[in-house]
Amino acid sequence: MELGSVIIVGRTPATRSSSVRSNTPKLSQKVSRLPVVCWDLLGQSVLRRMIDRLHRNGVQLISVVDSYACNGAQQQELWEKAVMDYTRNGVHQIFLLELGAYAELEFQDLLSFHRENHHLVTNVTDHQGPVGVTLMQAKAVADAPANLGNHLSALASCSATYEFSGFVHRLSGAADYRQLVQYVLGGLCEAKPIGREVDSGVWLGDRAKIHPSARVLGPCFVGSKAKVRAGSVIGPGAAIERGTEIDCGTVIEGASILPRTYVAPGLRIANSVVDGTRVAHLGRKTEFELAESGLFASTESRASQRLLGTVSSLFAFGNPGLDLSTSSGAPVSLHYVRGNTFFE
């Protein structure tokens, strides 16, 4: 029986509270051009992780609808068109995902529940409410009127509720995103960083480059093709995503630097999410733009000045550690900080 899935990005169910209550406000899309589920999260976005999960569960037909860039009417038209296209082309069952959370849902278990209960529509909930996953029979929508969303609501009387007790973490902003980074680094969910665990809690992506005088204190992540220059410190809870450059002497702790961001020398960044020139500081509950400061930039459009010769002589830590592929034969210092896992 053929399965299809329509993933709606940028629109989430009514209940959007974080899986861990926080006093931090929802600093959301403004820190990045993309919805939170599309941000790199230790090497791979929540969207990409969900697509992989669907594939592992036998769902090969997957459509992604970007409602973040559309107005309300266009959003409705796009996902409805995708669903109706599936029904016309012989797909028997369709997963509709309003992707606003990272959920470790086993879709085969949901399918079994759906079949055993003989309902046309099954909605997934957890203790906080809707998870944003609906499984429907194609025949339930084959003759639907113009507004498919209203039609699905009208089917409530013949719908089942699948109560999911596994890991769900809702993502409405930067604070939720950072909490999920910490969960993954701490091994508190199934998701893993994309790379090699070169020491306990220290993950490196493919072709990550770390200067011999830099210090890497786990649990942390340095992504694919990222560069950590002389004298820098990548501290516990830090996530340096792909293509990012951390310049000389800068300290990153308990913060995420999103892909292709340049961070200038001599800074200390904590409890924040940085994307290019945009910074969300979670502790101060503020977002700000630093395009004119020169402290942050995009690595795609920048050829930064190198101060390696001068600064490397000032930051010779000389601690023993694991040999990595660096520009010299000197080892990089790698440590896992036990007990105080994350910076606040």
Residue frames relative to the residue before (quaternion, step in Angstrom):
aa qw qx qy qz dx dy dz
M 1.0000 0.0000 0.0000 0.0000 0.00 0.00 0.00
E 0.3709 -0.7709 0.4756 0.2048 3.56 -0.62 1.14
L 0.2052 -0.7784 0.5893 0.0687 3.51 -1.03 0.97
G 0.0604 -0.7805 0.6204 0.0470 3.54 -1.14 0.67
S 0.1345 -0.7840 0.5996 0.0877 3.56 -1.23 0.36
V 0.1272 -0.7493 0.6458 0.0728 3.54 -1.09 0.83
I 0.1216 -0.7932 0.5957 0.0351 3.57 -0.64 1.16
I 0.1667 -0.7769 0.6025 0.0751 3.56 -0.73 1.11
V 0.1481 -0.7943 0.5877 0.0431 3.57 -0.59 1.18
G 0.7828 0.3413 -0.2478 0.4574 3.56 -0.92 0.90
R 0.7250 0.2761 -0.2287 0.5881 3.57 1.30 0.08
T 0.0760 -0.8320 0.5495 -0.0100 3.56 -0.73 1.04
P 0.6504 -0.5175 0.3726 0.4129 3.60 -1.22 0.33
A 0.7053 -0.4887 0.3104 0.4091 3.55 -1.27 0.35
T 0.7142 0.3960 -0.2446 0.5228 3.59 1.00 -0.80
R 0.0567 0.8408 -0.5308 0.0903 3.56 -0.38 1.21
S 0.3523 0.7561 -0.4968 0.2395 3.61 1.14 0.31
S 0.5752 -0.6047 0.4308 0.3434 3.53 -1.18 0.62
S 0.5624 -0.6047 0.4432 0.3487 3.55 -1.19 0.54
V 0.7293 0.2160 -0.1928 0.6200 3.57 1.27 -0.19
R 0.4061 -0.7288 0.4877 0.2571 3.57 -0.61 1.07
S 0.0375 -0.8068 0.5887 -0.0342 3.51 -0.99 0.91
N 0.4466 -0.6667 0.5207 0.2914 3.56 -1.18 0.47
T 0.5226 0.6390 -0.4081 0.3899 3.55 1.29 -0.06
P 0.4286 -0.7049 0.4869 0.2870 3.63 -0.80 0.88
K 0.5889 -0.5897 0.4260 0.3519 3.53 -1.31 0.31
L 0.0572 -0.7689 0.6366 -0.0183 3.55 -0.09 1.31
S 0.0365 -0.8875 0.4589 -0.0209 3.55 0.00 1.25
Q 0.8913 -0.0017 -0.0334 0.4522 3.53 -0.92 -0.95
K 0.5739 0.6532 -0.3883 0.3053 3.62 1.04 -0.63
V 0.6167 0.5547 -0.3629 0.4246 3.59 1.10 -0.53
S 0.7840 0.1663 -0.0864 0.5919 3.59 1.22 -0.39
R 0.5623 -0.5931 0.4597 0.3474 3.53 -1.27 0.41
L 0.7310 0.4351 -0.2075 0.4830 3.59 1.20 -0.47
P 0.5898 -0.5296 0.4522 0.4088 3.60 -1.24 0.32
V 0.6554 -0.5501 0.3411 0.3892 3.57 -1.13 0.65
V 0.6610 0.5231 -0.3264 0.4276 3.62 0.95 -0.78
C 0.6628 0.4758 -0.3033 0.4922 3.59 1.27 -0.18
W 0.4941 0.6379 -0.4488 0.3841 3.62 1.21 -0.05
D 0.5195 -0.5964 0.4998 0.3531 3.56 -1.06 0.66
L 0.0563 -0.7800 0.6232 0.0005 3.54 -0.89 0.98
L 0.7946 -0.2284 0.0883 0.5556 3.55 -0.05 1.37
G 0.8148 -0.3166 0.1116 0.4727 3.52 0.84 1.07
Q 0.8049 0.1046 -0.0511 0.5818 3.61 1.18 -0.28
S 0.4551 -0.7144 0.4626 0.2618 3.57 -0.80 1.02
V 0.6328 -0.5041 0.4234 0.4077 3.54 -1.31 0.29
L 0.6062 0.5518 -0.3520 0.4519 3.60 1.05 -0.71
R 0.6859 0.4729 -0.2856 0.4736 3.58 0.83 -0.96
R 0.6381 0.5198 -0.3270 0.4645 3.59 1.02 -0.76
M 0.6506 0.5051 -0.3213 0.4672 3.60 1.02 -0.74
I 0.6245 0.5265 -0.3383 0.4673 3.59 1.00 -0.77
D 0.6516 0.5041 -0.3136 0.4722 3.59 0.94 -0.83
R 0.6384 0.5209 -0.3277 0.4622 3.61 0.99 -0.79
L 0.6378 0.5175 -0.3256 0.4684 3.59 0.98 -0.80
H 0.6410 0.5234 -0.3212 0.4604 3.58 0.95 -0.86
R 0.6645 0.5081 -0.3071 0.4538 3.58 0.92 -0.89
N 0.7103 0.4280 -0.2451 0.5022 3.57 1.17 -0.56
G 0.6562 -0.5810 0.2925 0.3825 3.56 1.20 0.48
V 0.5375 0.5936 -0.4212 0.4258 3.60 1.25 0.24
Q 0.0930 -0.8405 0.5337 0.0112 3.58 -0.34 1.25
L 0.6860 0.4367 -0.2770 0.5119 3.60 1.15 -0.56
I 0.1231 0.8084 -0.5553 0.1518 3.57 -0.30 1.26
S 0.0708 -0.7725 0.6308 0.0183 3.55 -0.89 1.03
V 0.1687 -0.7741 0.6036 0.0897 3.58 -0.98 0.88
V 0.1472 -0.7900 0.5939 0.0396 3.56 -0.74 1.14
D 0.2384 -0.7809 0.5655 0.1161 3.57 -0.68 1.13
S 0.0588 -0.8281 0.5574 0.0075 3.57 -0.01 1.28
Y 0.4832 0.6806 -0.4264 0.3486 3.60 1.28 -0.25
A 0.7459 0.3930 -0.2091 0.4955 3.59 1.06 -0.76
C 0.6649 0.5015 -0.2909 0.4710 3.59 1.29 0.05
N 0.4804 -0.6140 0.5173 0.3530 3.54 -1.28 0.27
G 0.7581 -0.4259 0.2360 0.4339 3.58 -1.25 0.23
A 0.6746 0.4975 -0.3040 0.4527 3.59 0.86 -0.92
Q 0.6610 0.5038 -0.3082 0.4629 3.58 0.96 -0.84
Q 0.5945 0.5634 -0.3574 0.4488 3.59 1.04 -0.78
Q 0.6771 0.5011 -0.2924 0.4527 3.54 0.83 -1.06
E 0.6755 0.5132 -0.3008 0.4358 3.57 0.85 -0.96
L 0.6771 0.5212 -0.3119 0.4154 3.58 0.87 -0.92
W 0.7337 0.4079 -0.2698 0.4718 3.61 0.70 -0.97
E 0.6143 0.5357 -0.3550 0.4579 3.59 1.06 -0.64
K 0.6363 0.5244 -0.3267 0.4619 3.59 0.99 -0.82
A 0.6451 0.5219 -0.3232 0.4550 3.59 0.98 -0.86
V 0.6584 0.5022 -0.3096 0.4673 3.61 0.95 -0.87
M 0.6931 0.4786 -0.2876 0.4559 3.57 0.85 -0.94
D 0.5948 0.5535 -0.3611 0.4577 3.59 1.09 -0.61
Y 0.6330 0.5250 -0.3263 0.4661 3.57 1.02 -0.80
T 0.6803 0.4984 -0.3070 0.4410 3.58 0.82 -0.96
R 0.6760 0.4929 -0.2973 0.4600 3.59 1.02 -0.75
N 0.7361 0.4092 -0.2244 0.4903 3.58 1.18 -0.47
G 0.6999 -0.5545 0.2587 0.3684 3.55 1.10 0.69
V 0.4289 0.6651 -0.4979 0.3546 3.61 1.18 0.29
H 0.3384 -0.7914 0.4827 0.1617 3.58 -0.75 1.06
Q 0.7983 0.0918 -0.0286 0.5946 3.58 1.03 -0.79
I 0.1382 -0.8112 0.5680 0.0130 3.54 -0.95 0.97
F 0.2484 -0.7203 0.6302 0.1493 3.54 -1.01 0.94
L 0.1074 -0.7637 0.6344 0.0517 3.56 -0.91 0.98
L 0.0395 -0.8233 0.5651 -0.0355 3.58 -0.50 1.23
E 0.1542 -0.7222 0.6685 0.0880 3.54 -0.80 1.10
L 0.1730 -0.8715 0.4521 0.0788 3.53 0.22 1.34
G 0.2251 0.7644 -0.5721 0.1941 3.51 -0.28 1.33
A 0.7371 0.3186 -0.1995 0.5615 3.55 1.27 0.33
Y 0.3651 -0.6325 0.6132 0.3011 3.50 -1.36 0.27
A 0.0455 0.8108 -0.5764 0.0910 3.58 -0.55 1.18
E 0.2914 -0.7633 0.5560 0.1527 3.57 -0.87 0.98
L 0.1497 0.8234 -0.5155 0.1839 3.49 0.83 1.17
E 0.2647 -0.7292 0.6083 0.1680 3.57 -0.98 0.89
F 0.3341 -0.7989 0.4683 0.1754 3.55 -0.27 1.29
Q 0.5919 0.5599 -0.3776 0.4400 3.60 1.12 -0.48
D 0.6231 0.5176 -0.3385 0.4788 3.60 1.07 -0.67
L 0.6385 0.5156 -0.3181 0.4746 3.56 1.03 -0.81
L 0.6333 0.5328 -0.3240 0.4583 3.60 0.98 -0.80
S 0.6529 0.5154 -0.3139 0.4577 3.58 0.92 -0.90
F 0.6429 0.5159 -0.3125 0.4721 3.57 0.96 -0.90
H 0.6561 0.5328 -0.3014 0.4414 3.57 0.92 -0.97
R 0.6919 0.4772 -0.2791 0.4644 3.58 0.89 -0.92
E 0.6637 0.5212 -0.3103 0.4377 3.58 0.95 -0.86
N 0.7269 0.4348 -0.2394 0.4746 3.57 1.11 -0.68
H 0.3238 -0.8057 0.4559 0.1952 3.59 1.33 -0.04
H 0.4055 0.6900 -0.4958 0.3372 3.57 0.97 0.88
L 0.5357 -0.6202 0.4645 0.3355 3.54 -1.20 0.52
V 0.7980 0.1303 -0.0274 0.5878 3.56 1.07 -0.79
T 0.0503 -0.7713 0.6337 0.0328 3.58 -1.07 0.82
N 0.1617 -0.7853 0.5941 0.0648 3.56 -0.86 1.03
V 0.3331 -0.7490 0.5452 0.1753 3.57 -1.00 0.86
T 0.0208 0.7774 -0.6281 0.0273 3.55 -0.94 0.95
D 0.1531 -0.7238 0.6485 0.1793 3.52 -1.37 0.14
H 0.7777 -0.3572 0.2170 0.4696 3.60 -1.22 -0.21
Q 0.6839 0.4686 -0.2928 0.4765 3.61 1.23 -0.28
G 0.6944 -0.4353 0.2882 0.4952 3.58 1.23 -0.20
P 0.8119 -0.2410 0.1740 0.5025 3.59 -1.20 -0.49
V 0.3410 -0.7368 0.5540 0.1843 3.54 -1.03 0.89
G 0.5096 -0.6544 0.4172 0.3716 3.57 1.23 -0.43
V 0.6088 0.5144 -0.3548 0.4888 3.58 1.23 0.49
T 0.0081 0.7783 -0.6262 0.0447 3.55 -0.86 1.06
L 0.1407 -0.7575 0.6316 0.0865 3.56 -1.02 0.84
M 0.0014 0.8235 -0.5650 0.0512 3.58 -0.69 1.07
Q 0.4631 -0.6135 0.5588 0.3113 3.49 -1.28 0.51
A 0.5504 -0.6232 0.4350 0.3457 3.58 -0.96 0.80
K 0.6442 0.5397 -0.3342 0.4266 3.60 1.01 -0.75
A 0.5693 0.6013 -0.3863 0.4064 3.58 1.20 -0.38
V 0.7832 0.2917 -0.1451 0.5296 3.58 1.13 -0.57
A 0.4020 0.7504 -0.4613 0.2502 3.58 1.25 -0.10
D 0.7888 0.2366 -0.1211 0.5543 3.60 0.99 -0.82
A 0.2477 0.8054 -0.5043 0.1888 3.55 1.15 0.61
P 0.5222 -0.6173 0.4794 0.3413 3.58 -1.15 0.55
A 0.7969 -0.3432 0.2034 0.4536 3.56 -1.33 -0.03
N 0.7628 0.3204 -0.1863 0.5298 3.61 0.91 -0.87
L 0.2589 -0.8083 0.5136 0.1260 3.56 -0.14 1.31
G 0.6074 0.5713 -0.3532 0.4242 3.58 1.05 -0.71
N 0.6682 0.4807 -0.2927 0.4867 3.58 0.93 -0.87
H 0.6189 0.5528 -0.3379 0.4441 3.56 1.06 -0.76
L 0.6535 0.5043 -0.3134 0.4695 3.59 0.95 -0.85
S 0.6310 0.5239 -0.3326 0.4655 3.59 1.04 -0.73
A 0.6541 0.5252 -0.3045 0.4511 3.55 1.06 -0.80
L 0.6427 0.5299 -0.3156 0.4544 3.58 1.24 -0.43
A 0.3219 0.7932 -0.4780 0.1968 3.58 1.27 0.09
S 0.6487 0.5494 -0.3246 0.4147 3.57 1.00 -0.79
C 0.7520 0.3011 -0.1962 0.5525 3.60 1.19 -0.47
S 0.4935 0.6410 -0.4302 0.4007 3.55 1.16 0.66
A 0.2954 -0.7251 0.5933 0.1869 3.53 -1.24 0.56
T 0.2858 -0.7336 0.5880 0.1858 3.56 -1.27 0.42
Y 0.1842 -0.7685 0.6079 0.0775 3.53 -0.77 1.11
E 0.1960 -0.8036 0.5548 0.0897 3.56 -0.43 1.21
F 0.1609 -0.8162 0.5539 0.0335 3.53 -0.41 1.32
S 0.1733 -0.8158 0.5481 0.0634 3.56 -0.78 1.06
G 0.5126 0.6628 -0.4121 0.3578 3.58 1.26 0.11
F 0.7518 -0.4026 0.2852 0.4374 3.55 -1.34 -0.21
V 0.0940 0.7504 -0.6481 0.0897 3.55 -0.89 1.08
H 0.0185 0.7802 -0.6250 0.0182 3.56 -0.93 0.89
R 0.2854 -0.7842 0.5319 0.1435 3.55 -0.48 1.23
L 0.2081 -0.7995 0.5612 0.0507 3.54 -1.07 0.89
S 0.1073 0.8076 -0.5704 0.1045 3.56 -0.16 1.27
G 0.8285 0.0017 -0.0046 0.5600 3.59 1.18 0.02
A 0.7790 -0.3833 0.2493 0.4291 3.51 -1.38 -0.04
A 0.6286 0.5378 -0.3513 0.4385 3.61 1.02 -0.70
D 0.6510 0.4985 -0.3088 0.4820 3.58 0.98 -0.85
Y 0.6299 0.5457 -0.3209 0.4500 3.55 1.01 -0.86
R 0.6803 0.4824 -0.2946 0.4667 3.59 0.86 -0.94
Q 0.6174 0.5404 -0.3519 0.4505 3.59 1.04 -0.70
L 0.6610 0.4973 -0.3083 0.4698 3.57 1.00 -0.81
V 0.5797 0.5598 -0.3688 0.4632 3.60 1.07 -0.66
Q 0.6760 0.4945 -0.2915 0.4620 3.57 0.91 -0.92
Y 0.6215 0.5366 -0.3404 0.4582 3.58 1.01 -0.76
V 0.6797 0.4863 -0.2981 0.4611 3.58 0.87 -0.94
L 0.6694 0.4921 -0.3038 0.4663 3.60 0.87 -0.90
G 0.7081 0.4552 -0.2561 0.4751 3.57 1.08 -0.70
G 0.4674 -0.7037 0.4274 0.3220 3.59 1.28 0.01
L 0.4235 0.7374 -0.4315 0.3013 3.58 1.18 0.56
C 0.7481 0.2182 -0.1842 0.5990 3.58 1.29 0.16
E 0.6993 -0.4913 0.3188 0.4098 3.59 -1.27 0.12
A 0.5921 0.6120 -0.3723 0.3691 3.59 1.03 -0.72
K 0.1513 -0.7785 0.6057 0.0650 3.54 -1.12 0.78
P 0.5527 -0.5590 0.4797 0.3899 3.59 -1.18 0.42
I 0.4227 -0.6897 0.5275 0.2595 3.56 -1.14 0.63
G 0.6040 0.5197 -0.3974 0.4551 3.55 -0.20 1.29
R 0.6062 -0.5323 0.4376 0.3971 3.54 -1.30 -0.38
E 0.3247 -0.6951 0.5982 0.2314 3.54 -1.07 0.75
V 0.1494 -0.8514 0.5006 0.0473 3.55 0.01 1.34
D 0.7549 0.0153 -0.0421 0.6543 3.54 1.31 -0.25
S 0.7054 -0.4654 0.2891 0.4497 3.60 -1.15 0.33
G 0.8553 0.0690 -0.0867 0.5061 3.56 -0.55 1.22
V 0.6405 0.4869 -0.3301 0.4937 3.62 1.24 0.07
W 0.0600 -0.8199 0.5684 -0.0325 3.55 -0.51 1.25
L 0.0767 -0.7892 0.6090 0.0204 3.56 -0.95 0.95
G 0.3694 -0.7155 0.5541 0.2114 3.54 -1.01 0.89
D 0.7131 -0.4498 0.3289 0.4255 3.53 -1.32 0.22
R 0.8652 0.0455 -0.0810 0.4927 3.56 -0.94 1.02
A 0.2885 0.7159 -0.5657 0.2902 3.57 1.02 0.75
K 0.1723 -0.7965 0.5756 0.0675 3.58 -0.97 0.88
I 0.0267 -0.7965 0.6028 -0.0383 3.54 -0.76 1.12
H 0.4370 -0.7046 0.4928 0.2640 3.58 -0.73 1.05
P 0.6075 -0.5994 0.3753 0.3617 3.62 -1.01 0.72
S 0.7076 0.4523 -0.2816 0.4642 3.61 1.05 -0.60
A 0.5144 0.6329 -0.4281 0.3892 3.60 1.24 -0.05
R 0.2605 -0.7404 0.5956 0.1706 3.55 -1.23 0.51
V 0.1228 -0.7821 0.6100 0.0329 3.54 -0.96 0.95
L 0.0583 -0.8317 0.5511 -0.0345 3.58 -0.37 1.28
G 0.2626 -0.8110 0.5052 0.1346 3.56 -0.32 1.24
P 0.5501 -0.0961 -0.8143 -0.1582 1.48 -2.40 0.64
C 0.1845 0.7713 -0.5879 0.1593 3.56 -0.84 0.99
F 0.2692 -0.7515 0.5878 0.1313 3.53 -1.37 0.23
V 0.0490 -0.7471 0.6623 0.0270 3.54 -1.07 0.89
G 0.3183 -0.8330 0.4323 0.1339 3.54 -0.37 1.29
S 0.7738 -0.3743 0.2770 0.4295 3.49 -1.43 0.08
K 0.8656 0.0472 -0.0851 0.4911 3.55 -0.97 1.04
A 0.4025 0.6868 -0.5016 0.3385 3.60 1.19 0.42
K 0.2167 -0.7682 0.5918 0.1127 3.57 -1.21 0.58
V 0.0771 -0.7642 0.6401 0.0183 3.53 -0.87 1.04
R 0.2197 -0.8427 0.4840 0.0860 3.55 -0.32 1.27
A 0.8130 -0.3631 0.1822 0.4171 3.51 -1.40 0.24
G 0.8586 0.1893 -0.1419 0.4547 3.52 -1.07 0.85
S 0.4896 0.6627 -0.4405 0.3565 3.59 1.22 0.02
V 0.2077 -0.7457 0.6182 0.1365 3.54 -1.29 0.44
I 0.1227 -0.7517 0.6456 0.0559 3.53 -0.81 1.07
G 0.1519 -0.8631 0.4802 0.0360 3.55 -0.15 1.33
P 0.7517 -0.3865 0.2785 0.4560 3.57 -1.30 0.04
G 0.8070 0.2560 -0.2124 0.4880 3.55 -0.99 0.90
A 0.5265 0.6386 -0.4184 0.3741 3.61 1.23 0.00
A 0.0731 -0.7648 0.6389 0.0386 3.54 -1.15 0.75
I 0.0792 -0.7859 0.6132 -0.0090 3.54 -0.46 1.29
E 0.2215 -0.8328 0.4938 0.1164 3.57 -0.16 1.26
R 0.7772 -0.4153 0.2304 0.4128 3.56 -1.34 0.33
G 0.8529 0.2043 -0.1518 0.4558 3.51 -1.17 0.73
T 0.4919 0.6646 -0.4246 0.3688 3.58 1.27 0.20
E 0.1832 -0.7742 0.5969 0.1038 3.58 -1.17 0.62
I 0.1277 -0.7694 0.6244 0.0434 3.55 -0.75 1.12
D 0.2753 -0.8086 0.4988 0.1468 3.58 -0.36 1.22
C 0.8046 -0.4086 0.1885 0.3875 3.49 -1.40 0.38
G 0.8707 0.1685 -0.1249 0.4449 3.54 -1.08 0.87
T 0.5112 0.6517 -0.4257 0.3643 3.60 1.23 0.09
V 0.2441 -0.7596 0.5908 0.1197 3.56 -1.09 0.82
I 0.0505 -0.7703 0.6357 0.0057 3.57 -0.88 1.03
E 0.1337 0.7921 -0.5824 0.1247 3.58 -0.68 1.07
G 0.8455 0.0378 -0.0555 0.5297 3.56 -0.84 0.97
A 0.6214 0.5164 -0.3382 0.4825 3.58 1.05 0.75
S 0.2953 -0.7285 0.5893 0.1869 3.54 -1.30 0.42
I 0.1407 -0.7480 0.6445 0.0732 3.53 -1.00 0.95
L 0.3142 -0.7963 0.4897 0.1654 3.56 -0.35 1.25
P 0.7453 -0.4786 0.2203 0.4086 3.60 -1.18 0.56
R 0.8727 0.1276 -0.1202 0.4556 3.47 -1.35 0.71
T 0.4289 0.6621 -0.4879 0.3737 3.55 0.95 0.95
Y 0.2388 -0.7389 0.6133 0.1445 3.55 -1.05 0.82
V 0.1095 -0.7752 0.6209 0.0384 3.58 -0.93 0.99
A 0.4546 -0.7403 0.4381 0.2309 3.56 -0.65 1.19
P 0.6594 -0.5245 0.3600 0.4006 3.62 -1.27 0.31
G 0.8559 0.2963 -0.1623 0.3914 3.51 -1.37 0.40
L 0.5169 0.6407 -0.4288 0.3719 3.63 1.17 0.36
R 0.1911 -0.7199 0.6423 0.1808 3.53 -1.35 0.24
I 0.0317 -0.8088 0.5857 -0.0423 3.56 -0.59 1.19
A 0.1017 0.7895 -0.5943 0.1148 3.56 -0.71 1.11
N 0.8567 0.1423 -0.0957 0.4864 3.54 -1.27 0.56
S 0.5810 0.5743 -0.3499 0.4585 3.55 1.01 0.86
V 0.2076 -0.6950 0.6581 0.2022 3.49 -1.45 0.12
V 0.0891 -0.8021 0.5905 0.0038 3.57 -0.78 1.08
D 0.0227 0.7751 -0.6306 0.0328 3.55 -0.92 0.96
G 0.8027 -0.1034 0.0272 0.5867 3.57 -0.22 1.26
T 0.7961 -0.2448 0.2018 0.5154 3.57 -0.65 -1.11
R 0.5964 0.5691 -0.3561 0.4400 3.58 1.29 0.08
V 0.0864 -0.8050 0.5869 -0.0025 3.59 -0.88 1.01
A 0.0978 -0.7377 0.6636 0.0763 3.55 -1.06 0.85
H 0.1317 -0.7813 0.6071 0.0607 3.57 -0.62 1.14
L 0.3342 -0.7980 0.4708 0.1728 3.55 -0.38 1.28
G 0.6438 0.5358 -0.3277 0.4370 3.59 1.02 -0.74
R 0.7488 0.3692 -0.2034 0.5115 3.57 0.97 -0.87
K 0.3616 -0.7747 0.4562 0.2470 3.57 1.34 -0.01
T 0.5574 0.5879 -0.3904 0.4373 3.53 0.97 0.90
E 0.1679 -0.7311 0.6464 0.1397 3.53 -1.34 0.39
F 0.0603 0.8123 -0.5771 0.0590 3.56 -0.94 0.80
E 0.3874 -0.7027 0.5616 0.2018 3.50 -1.33 0.54
L 0.0894 -0.8187 0.5671 0.0088 3.58 -0.83 1.03
A 0.1599 0.8376 -0.5084 0.1197 3.56 1.08 0.72
E 0.7349 0.4383 -0.2357 0.4607 3.57 0.99 -0.80
S 0.5800 0.6419 -0.3630 0.3461 3.57 1.23 -0.31
G 0.3663 -0.7293 0.4923 0.3027 3.57 1.12 -0.68
L 0.5158 0.6587 -0.4129 0.3600 3.59 1.28 -0.01
F 0.7826 0.1381 -0.0631 0.6038 3.56 1.18 -0.63
A 0.0700 0.7795 -0.6199 0.0562 3.55 -1.20 0.57
S 0.5195 -0.5801 0.5037 0.3740 3.52 -1.35 -0.08
T 0.4394 -0.7046 0.4874 0.2699 3.57 -0.86 0.91
E 0.5595 0.6189 -0.3932 0.3865 3.60 1.19 -0.30
S 0.7967 0.2911 -0.1350 0.5122 3.59 1.08 -0.66
R 0.6763 0.5128 -0.2568 0.4623 3.55 1.24 0.21
A 0.1200 -0.7372 0.6577 0.0975 3.55 -1.16 0.71
S 0.1881 -0.8419 0.4957 0.1007 3.57 0.12 1.28
Q 0.4900 -0.6313 0.5127 0.3138 3.54 -1.21 0.57
R 0.3100 -0.7695 0.5348 0.1605 3.55 -0.91 0.94
L 0.1264 -0.7877 0.6007 0.0522 3.54 -0.96 0.93
L 0.2273 0.8430 -0.4728 0.1189 3.54 1.26 0.39
G 0.6500 0.5493 -0.3389 0.4013 3.58 0.85 -0.89
T 0.7144 0.4478 -0.2503 0.4759 3.55 0.92 -0.96
V 0.7375 0.4528 -0.2518 0.4332 3.54 0.72 -1.11
S 0.6232 0.5632 -0.3660 0.4006 3.60 0.95 -0.75
S 0.6364 0.5276 -0.3413 0.4473 3.58 1.09 -0.57
L 0.6684 0.5005 -0.2951 0.4644 3.59 1.23 -0.44
F 0.7662 0.3248 -0.1524 0.5331 3.58 1.23 -0.48
A 0.2607 0.7512 -0.5597 0.2335 3.59 0.60 1.08
F 0.1409 -0.8379 0.5236 0.0623 3.57 0.17 1.28
G 0.1920 -0.8528 0.4695 0.1243 3.55 1.09 -0.72
N 0.4037 0.7189 -0.4860 0.2899 3.60 1.16 0.39
P 0.4998 -0.6441 0.4703 0.3378 3.60 -0.99 0.67
G 0.1432 0.7930 -0.5835 0.1006 3.57 -1.10 0.57
L 0.7091 -0.4422 0.3401 0.4313 3.50 -1.30 -0.31
D 0.4508 -0.6766 0.5102 0.2806 3.58 -0.91 0.89
L 0.0483 -0.7751 0.6300 0.0084 3.55 -0.92 0.99
S 0.5828 -0.5522 0.4515 0.3892 3.51 -1.33 0.17
T 0.1574 0.7823 -0.5810 0.1603 3.56 -0.26 1.27
S 0.7017 -0.4803 0.3232 0.4153 3.54 -1.32 0.05
S 0.7649 0.2138 -0.1669 0.5842 3.56 1.23 -0.15
G 0.6324 -0.5625 0.3749 0.3784 3.56 -1.23 0.08
A 0.4973 0.6740 -0.4292 0.3380 3.60 1.24 -0.10
P 0.4642 -0.6946 0.4696 0.2855 3.59 -0.98 0.77
V 0.4036 -0.6488 0.5819 0.2783 3.52 -1.28 0.49
S 0.4086 -0.7056 0.5199 0.2548 3.59 -1.05 0.73
L 0.0196 -0.8039 0.5931 -0.0414 3.56 -0.65 1.17
H 0.0441 0.8051 -0.5868 0.0738 3.55 -0.79 1.00
Y 0.2319 -0.7098 0.6381 0.1878 3.53 -1.28 0.43
V 0.2589 -0.7733 0.5607 0.1436 3.56 -0.67 1.09
R 0.1632 -0.8167 0.5504 0.0583 3.57 -0.35 1.22
G 0.7174 0.3973 -0.3290 0.4681 3.54 -1.14 0.68
N 0.7911 0.1367 -0.0581 0.5934 3.60 0.39 -1.21
T 0.1340 -0.8654 0.4772 0.0737 3.53 0.47 1.25
F 0.8273 0.1163 -0.0240 0.5491 3.59 0.87 -0.91
F 0.4399 -0.6474 0.5530 0.2854 3.51 -1.23 0.56
E 0.3590 -0.7184 0.5529 0.2221 3.56 -1.09 0.71
